[in-house]
Amino acid sequence: MISLRQLFPVLAGVAAIALSGAASAQQEFPPPAGKGRVVVVASGLSGPSHYAKVAQDIAALGYDAVLFDGSAMERTHGEAVHSAILQAQQMPHALPGKVALVGFSAGGGESLYYASQWPDLVTGVIVWYPATSFIKNVPGFVDRLQVPVLMFAGEKDHYRDNCCTADNARAIAAAAKAAGKPFDLYTYPKAEHDFVRDGQHYNAEADTDAFQKTADKLKELLPSQ
């Protein structure tokens, strides 16, 4: 089966933009033509360059993907996530309106915890192997969820003192479902941490499936204007 990534060419142009503030926009990956709805992409600890390819792939779907350093978002109590959203909305190829977030590892944890509470700015949050061990009060966190969440986790993920395990993800998903919140979780039995393409533990099956589900969810969250 041909994946979505094989259907879209890699973008030829990438605009690199340096901005001041709590979070600096690393790169804007514009859609193939014109402007697009905004997707904020938050990297893991390995840094934005490690996630440039997936940001390109998201942009090729027709979105204005703006890539940020997710590790710089940690310990800012959500200020860097909020700053990233506001900066992304001002990018040259951005259409106005709410944004979606796609976060990985550390950036995924920050996006999950904070952006999911801001329905005035965010339509939904998609996270790949996010940091979740810091969420000690799961019922309290779930009670604050106000936008749809889509999460992916690897069953063999034991990275960074078990920061991002599938067991943590399942506990959060179960609590969210019990509370009637829109939360979908998919786990991959053979996947470790960083299973995205070009990741340290790339898993083709998990990456292909998660990206397809990401694309489908973005289409739902950010319909064409």
Contacts in CASP RR format, 6 or more apart in sequence:
PFRMAT RR
TARGET T0000
AUTHOR 0000-0000-0000
METHOD contacts of the structure
MODEL  1
MISLRQLFPVLAGVAAIALSGAASAQQEFPPPAGKGRVVVVASGLSGPSH
YAKVAQDIAALGYDAVLFDGSAMERTHGEAVHSAILQAQQMPHALPGKVA
LVGFSAGGGESLYYASQWPDLVTGVIVWYPATSFIKNVPGFVDRLQVPVL
MFAGEKDHYRDNCCTADNARAIAAAAKAAGKPFDLYTYPKAEHDFVRDGQ
HYNAEADTDAFQKTADKLKELLPSQ
3 208 0 8 1.000
3 211 0 8 1.000
3 212 0 8 1.000
4 57 0 8 1.000
4 61 0 8 1.000
4 211 0 8 1.000
4 212 0 8 1.000
4 215 0 8 1.000
5 57 0 8 1.000
5 60 0 8 1.000
5 197 0 8 1.000
5 208 0 8 1.000
5 211 0 8 1.000
8 32 0 8 1.000
8 57 0 8 1.000
8 60 0 8 1.000
8 61 0 8 1.000
9 32 0 8 1.000
9 60 0 8 1.000
10 56 0 8 1.000
10 60 0 8 1.000
11 29 0 8 1.000
11 30 0 8 1.000
11 32 0 8 1.000
11 56 0 8 1.000
11 59 0 8 1.000
11 60 0 8 1.000
13 30 0 8 1.000
14 27 0 8 1.000
14 28 0 8 1.000
14 29 0 8 1.000
14 52 0 8 1.000
14 56 0 8 1.000
15 27 0 8 1.000
15 28 0 8 1.000
15 29 0 8 1.000
15 30 0 8 1.000
15 91 0 8 1.000
15 92 0 8 1.000
15 93 0 8 1.000
16 26 0 8 1.000
16 27 0 8 1.000
16 28 0 8 1.000
17 25 0 8 1.000
17 27 0 8 1.000
17 28 0 8 1.000
17 91 0 8 1.000
18 24 0 8 1.000
18 25 0 8 1.000
19 25 0 8 1.000
19 87 0 8 1.000
21 83 0 8 1.000
21 87 0 8 1.000
22 76 0 8 1.000
22 79 0 8 1.000
22 80 0 8 1.000
22 82 0 8 1.000
22 83 0 8 1.000
23 68 0 8 1.000
23 69 0 8 1.000
23 72 0 8 1.000
23 73 0 8 1.000
23 76 0 8 1.000
23 80 0 8 1.000
23 81 0 8 1.000
23 83 0 8 1.000
23 84 0 8 1.000
23 87 0 8 1.000
24 68 0 8 1.000
24 69 0 8 1.000
24 72 0 8 1.000
24 87 0 8 1.000
25 66 0 8 1.000
25 67 0 8 1.000
25 68 0 8 1.000
25 84 0 8 1.000
25 87 0 8 1.000
25 88 0 8 1.000
25 91 0 8 1.000
26 43 0 8 1.000
26 48 0 8 1.000
26 67 0 8 1.000
26 68 0 8 1.000
26 69 0 8 1.000
27 48 0 8 1.000
27 52 0 8 1.000
27 55 0 8 1.000
27 66 0 8 1.000
27 67 0 8 1.000
28 64 0 8 1.000
28 65 0 8 1.000
28 66 0 8 1.000
28 67 0 8 1.000
28 91 0 8 1.000
28 92 0 8 1.000
28 93 0 8 1.000
29 52 0 8 1.000
29 55 0 8 1.000
29 56 0 8 1.000
29 58 0 8 1.000
29 59 0 8 1.000
29 64 0 8 1.000
29 65 0 8 1.000
29 66 0 8 1.000
29 67 0 8 1.000
30 36 0 8 1.000
30 59 0 8 1.000
30 64 0 8 1.000
30 91 0 8 1.000
30 92 0 8 1.000
30 93 0 8 1.000
31 59 0 8 1.000
31 60 0 8 1.000
31 61 0 8 1.000
31 62 0 8 1.000
31 63 0 8 1.000
31 64 0 8 1.000
31 93 0 8 1.000
32 59 0 8 1.000
32 60 0 8 1.000
32 62 0 8 1.000
34 93 0 8 1.000
35 64 0 8 1.000
35 93 0 8 1.000
35 94 0 8 1.000
35 95 0 8 1.000
36 62 0 8 1.000
36 63 0 8 1.000
36 64 0 8 1.000
36 93 0 8 1.000
36 94 0 8 1.000
36 95 0 8 1.000
37 62 0 8 1.000
37 63 0 8 1.000
37 64 0 8 1.000
37 95 0 8 1.000
37 97 0 8 1.000
37 99 0 8 1.000
37 100 0 8 1.000
37 222 0 8 1.000
37 224 0 8 1.000
37 225 0 8 1.000
38 63 0 8 1.000
38 64 0 8 1.000
38 66 0 8 1.000
38 88 0 8 1.000
38 89 0 8 1.000
38 91 0 8 1.000
38 94 0 8 1.000
38 95 0 8 1.000
38 97 0 8 1.000
38 99 0 8 1.000
38 100 0 8 1.000
38 222 0 8 1.000
39 58 0 8 1.000
39 59 0 8 1.000
39 63 0 8 1.000
39 64 0 8 1.000
39 65 0 8 1.000
39 66 0 8 1.000
39 99 0 8 1.000
39 100 0 8 1.000
39 101 0 8 1.000
39 102 0 8 1.000
39 218 0 8 1.000
39 222 0 8 1.000
40 66 0 8 1.000
40 68 0 8 1.000
40 84 0 8 1.000
40 85 0 8 1.000
40 88 0 8 1.000
40 99 0 8 1.000
40 100 0 8 1.000
40 101 0 8 1.000
40 102 0 8 1.000
40 111 0 8 1.000
40 115 0 8 1.000
41 51 0 8 1.000
41 54 0 8 1.000
41 55 0 8 1.000
41 58 0 8 1.000
41 65 0 8 1.000
41 66 0 8 1.000
41 67 0 8 1.000
41 68 0 8 1.000
41 101 0 8 1.000
41 102 0 8 1.000
41 103 0 8 1.000
41 104 0 8 1.000
42 68 0 8 1.000
42 69 0 8 1.000
42 70 0 8 1.000
42 73 0 8 1.000
42 81 0 8 1.000
42 84 0 8 1.000
42 101 0 8 1.000
42 102 0 8 1.000
42 103 0 8 1.000
42 104 0 8 1.000
42 106 0 8 1.000
42 107 0 8 1.000
42 108 0 8 1.000
42 110 0 8 1.000
42 111 0 8 1.000
43 50 0 8 1.000
43 51 0 8 1.000
43 67 0 8 1.000
43 68 0 8 1.000
43 69 0 8 1.000
43 70 0 8 1.000
43 71 0 8 1.000
43 103 0 8 1.000
43 104 0 8 1.000
43 105 0 8 1.000
43 106 0 8 1.000
43 107 0 8 1.000
44 50 0 8 1.000
44 51 0 8 1.000
44 70 0 8 1.000
44 71 0 8 1.000
44 103 0 8 1.000
44 104 0 8 1.000
44 105 0 8 1.000
44 106 0 8 1.000
44 107 0 8 1.000
44 108 0 8 1.000
45 70 0 8 1.000
45 71 0 8 1.000
45 105 0 8 1.000
45 106 0 8 1.000
45 160 0 8 1.000
46 105 0 8 1.000
46 194 0 8 1.000
46 199 0 8 1.000
46 200 0 8 1.000
47 69 0 8 1.000
47 70 0 8 1.000
47 71 0 8 1.000
48 67 0 8 1.000
48 68 0 8 1.000
48 69 0 8 1.000
48 70 0 8 1.000
50 198 0 8 1.000
50 199 0 8 1.000
51 67 0 8 1.000
51 104 0 8 1.000
51 196 0 8 1.000
52 67 0 8 1.000
53 197 0 8 1.000
53 198 0 8 1.000
54 102 0 8 1.000
54 104 0 8 1.000
54 196 0 8 1.000
54 197 0 8 1.000
54 198 0 8 1.000
54 211 0 8 1.000
55 65 0 8 1.000
55 67 0 8 1.000
56 65 0 8 1.000
57 211 0 8 1.000
58 65 0 8 1.000
58 102 0 8 1.000
58 214 0 8 1.000
58 218 0 8 1.000
59 65 0 8 1.000
61 215 0 8 1.000
61 218 0 8 1.000
61 219 0 8 1.000
63 218 0 8 1.000
63 222 0 8 1.000
64 88 0 8 1.000
64 91 0 8 1.000
64 93 0 8 1.000
64 94 0 8 1.000
64 95 0 8 1.000
66 84 0 8 1.000
66 87 0 8 1.000
66 88 0 8 1.000
66 91 0 8 1.000
66 94 0 8 1.000
68 80 0 8 1.000
68 84 0 8 1.000
68 88 0 8 1.000
70 80 0 8 1.000
70 103 0 8 1.000
70 104 0 8 1.000
70 106 0 8 1.000
70 107 0 8 1.000
70 108 0 8 1.000
70 110 0 8 1.000
71 106 0 8 1.000
71 107 0 8 1.000
72 80 0 8 1.000
73 80 0 8 1.000
73 81 0 8 1.000
73 84 0 8 1.000
73 106 0 8 1.000
73 107 0 8 1.000
73 110 0 8 1.000
73 111 0 8 1.000
74 106 0 8 1.000
74 107 0 8 1.000
74 110 0 8 1.000
76 110 0 8 1.000
78 110 0 8 1.000
78 113 0 8 1.000
78 114 0 8 1.000
80 110 0 8 1.000
81 101 0 8 1.000
81 110 0 8 1.000
81 111 0 8 1.000
81 114 0 8 1.000
81 115 0 8 1.000
82 114 0 8 1.000
82 118 0 8 1.000
82 121 0 8 1.000
85 99 0 8 1.000
85 101 0 8 1.000
85 115 0 8 1.000
85 118 0 8 1.000
85 121 0 8 1.000
85 122 0 8 1.000
88 94 0 8 1.000
88 99 0 8 1.000
89 96 0 8 1.000
89 97 0 8 1.000
89 99 0 8 1.000
95 225 0 8 1.000
98 120 0 8 1.000
98 121 0 8 1.000
98 122 0 8 1.000
98 123 0 8 1.000
99 121 0 8 1.000
99 122 0 8 1.000
99 123 0 8 1.000
99 222 0 8 1.000
100 122 0 8 1.000
100 123 0 8 1.000
100 124 0 8 1.000
100 125 0 8 1.000
100 126 0 8 1.000
100 217 0 8 1.000
100 218 0 8 1.000
100 221 0 8 1.000
100 222 0 8 1.000
101 108 0 8 1.000
101 111 0 8 1.000
101 115 0 8 1.000
101 122 0 8 1.000
101 124 0 8 1.000
101 125 0 8 1.000
101 126 0 8 1.000
102 111 0 8 1.000
102 126 0 8 1.000
102 127 0 8 1.000
102 128 0 8 1.000
102 214 0 8 1.000
102 218 0 8 1.000
103 109 0 8 1.000
103 111 0 8 1.000
103 112 0 8 1.000
103 125 0 8 1.000
103 126 0 8 1.000
103 127 0 8 1.000
103 128 0 8 1.000
103 130 0 8 1.000
104 127 0 8 1.000
104 128 0 8 1.000
104 129 0 8 1.000
104 130 0 8 1.000
104 194 0 8 1.000
104 196 0 8 1.000
105 128 0 8 1.000
105 129 0 8 1.000
105 130 0 8 1.000
105 131 0 8 1.000
105 159 0 8 1.000
105 164 0 8 1.000
105 193 0 8 1.000
105 194 0 8 1.000
106 131 0 8 1.000
107 130 0 8 1.000
107 131 0 8 1.000
108 127 0 8 1.000
108 128 0 8 1.000
108 130 0 8 1.000
108 131 0 8 1.000
109 127 0 8 1.000
109 130 0 8 1.000
109 131 0 8 1.000
109 132 0 8 1.000
109 134 0 8 1.000
110 131 0 8 1.000
111 125 0 8 1.000
111 127 0 8 1.000
111 130 0 8 1.000
112 125 0 8 1.000
112 127 0 8 1.000
112 130 0 8 1.000
112 132 0 8 1.000
112 149 0 8 1.000
112 151 0 8 1.000
113 134 0 8 1.000
113 135 0 8 1.000
113 141 0 8 1.000
115 121 0 8 1.000
115 122 0 8 1.000
115 124 0 8 1.000
115 125 0 8 1.000
115 147 0 8 1.000
116 122 0 8 1.000
116 124 0 8 1.000
116 125 0 8 1.000
116 144 0 8 1.000
116 145 0 8 1.000
116 146 0 8 1.000
116 147 0 8 1.000
116 149 0 8 1.000
117 144 0 8 1.000
117 145 0 8 1.000
117 146 0 8 1.000
118 146 0 8 1.000
118 147 0 8 1.000
119 146 0 8 1.000
119 147 0 8 1.000
122 147 0 8 1.000
123 147 0 8 1.000
123 148 0 8 1.000
123 221 0 8 1.000
123 222 0 8 1.000
124 147 0 8 1.000
124 148 0 8 1.000
124 149 0 8 1.000
124 221 0 8 1.000
125 147 0 8 1.000
125 148 0 8 1.000
125 149 0 8 1.000
125 150 0 8 1.000
126 149 0 8 1.000
126 150 0 8 1.000
126 151 0 8 1.000
126 214 0 8 1.000
126 217 0 8 1.000
126 218 0 8 1.000
127 149 0 8 1.000
127 150 0 8 1.000
127 151 0 8 1.000
127 152 0 8 1.000
128 151 0 8 1.000
128 152 0 8 1.000
128 195 0 8 1.000
128 196 0 8 1.000
128 210 0 8 1.000
128 214 0 8 1.000
129 152 0 8 1.000
129 153 0 8 1.000
129 154 0 8 1.000
129 157 0 8 1.000
129 159 0 8 1.000
129 164 0 8 1.000
129 193 0 8 1.000
129 194 0 8 1.000
129 195 0 8 1.000
130 151 0 8 1.000
130 153 0 8 1.000
130 164 0 8 1.000
130 169 0 8 1.000
131 160 0 8 1.000
131 163 0 8 1.000
131 164 0 8 1.000
132 163 0 8 1.000
132 164 0 8 1.000
132 165 0 8 1.000
132 168 0 8 1.000
132 169 0 8 1.000
132 172 0 8 1.000
133 161 0 8 1.000
133 162 0 8 1.000
133 163 0 8 1.000
133 164 0 8 1.000
133 165 0 8 1.000
133 168 0 8 1.000
134 163 0 8 1.000
135 141 0 8 1.000
135 168 0 8 1.000
135 172 0 8 1.000
138 171 0 8 1.000
138 172 0 8 1.000
138 175 0 8 1.000
139 175 0 8 1.000
139 179 0 8 1.000
141 172 0 8 1.000
142 172 0 8 1.000
142 175 0 8 1.000
142 176 0 8 1.000
142 179 0 8 1.000
142 181 0 8 1.000
143 179 0 8 1.000
145 176 0 8 1.000
145 179 0 8 1.000
145 181 0 8 1.000
145 183 0 8 1.000
147 182 0 8 1.000
148 182 0 8 1.000
148 183 0 8 1.000
148 184 0 8 1.000
148 217 0 8 1.000
148 221 0 8 1.000
149 176 0 8 1.000
149 181 0 8 1.000
149 182 0 8 1.000
149 183 0 8 1.000
149 184 0 8 1.000
150 184 0 8 1.000
150 186 0 8 1.000
150 213 0 8 1.000
150 214 0 8 1.000
150 217 0 8 1.000
151 169 0 8 1.000
151 172 0 8 1.000
151 173 0 8 1.000
151 183 0 8 1.000
151 184 0 8 1.000
151 185 0 8 1.000
151 186 0 8 1.000
152 185 0 8 1.000
152 186 0 8 1.000
152 187 0 8 1.000
152 188 0 8 1.000
152 206 0 8 1.000
152 210 0 8 1.000
152 213 0 8 1.000
153 164 0 8 1.000
153 165 0 8 1.000
153 166 0 8 1.000
153 168 0 8 1.000
153 169 0 8 1.000
153 170 0 8 1.000
153 185 0 8 1.000
153 186 0 8 1.000
153 187 0 8 1.000
153 188 0 8 1.000
153 191 0 8 1.000
154 166 0 8 1.000
154 187 0 8 1.000
154 188 0 8 1.000
154 189 0 8 1.000
154 191 0 8 1.000
154 192 0 8 1.000
154 193 0 8 1.000
154 195 0 8 1.000
154 206 0 8 1.000
155 166 0 8 1.000
155 187 0 8 1.000
155 188 0 8 1.000
155 189 0 8 1.000
155 190 0 8 1.000
155 191 0 8 1.000
156 189 0 8 1.000
156 190 0 8 1.000
156 191 0 8 1.000
156 192 0 8 1.000
157 164 0 8 1.000
157 165 0 8 1.000
157 166 0 8 1.000
157 191 0 8 1.000
157 192 0 8 1.000
157 193 0 8 1.000
158 165 0 8 1.000
158 192 0 8 1.000
158 193 0 8 1.000
159 192 0 8 1.000
159 193 0 8 1.000
159 194 0 8 1.000
160 193 0 8 1.000
162 168 0 8 1.000
164 193 0 8 1.000
166 187 0 8 1.000
169 185 0 8 1.000
169 187 0 8 1.000
170 185 0 8 1.000
170 187 0 8 1.000
172 183 0 8 1.000
172 185 0 8 1.000
173 183 0 8 1.000
173 184 0 8 1.000
173 185 0 8 1.000
176 182 0 8 1.000
176 183 0 8 1.000
177 183 0 8 1.000
186 209 0 8 1.000
186 210 0 8 1.000
186 213 0 8 1.000
188 195 0 8 1.000
188 203 0 8 1.000
188 205 0 8 1.000
188 206 0 8 1.000
188 209 0 8 1.000
188 210 0 8 1.000
190 203 0 8 1.000
190 205 0 8 1.000
190 206 0 8 1.000
191 201 0 8 1.000
191 203 0 8 1.000
191 205 0 8 1.000
191 206 0 8 1.000
192 201 0 8 1.000
192 203 0 8 1.000
193 200 0 8 1.000
193 201 0 8 1.000
194 200 0 8 1.000
194 201 0 8 1.000
194 202 0 8 1.000
195 201 0 8 1.000
195 202 0 8 1.000
195 203 0 8 1.000
195 206 0 8 1.000
195 207 0 8 1.000
195 210 0 8 1.000
196 202 0 8 1.000
196 207 0 8 1.000
196 210 0 8 1.000
197 204 0 8 1.000
197 207 0 8 1.000
197 211 0 8 1.000
END
